[in-house]
């Protein structure tokens, strides 16, 4: 249980740093090429499909690395 809390804390710190420095990074998550944005007269539909795929890939790799013992 202790290791899980340590890993969760490190993960939250990394996510916090990414959000803090997000404007300065060359890759802006949520604004990647391939994300769908449809703008109408009074509405905007936004679906970050490429961002979702990239996030899924990264999280899969992290869980795979931590599950190998």
ABEGO torsion letter per residue (X at the ends): XAAAAAAAAAAAAAAAAAAAAAAABABBBGABBGBBBBBBAABBBBBBAAAAAAAAAAAAAAAAAAABX
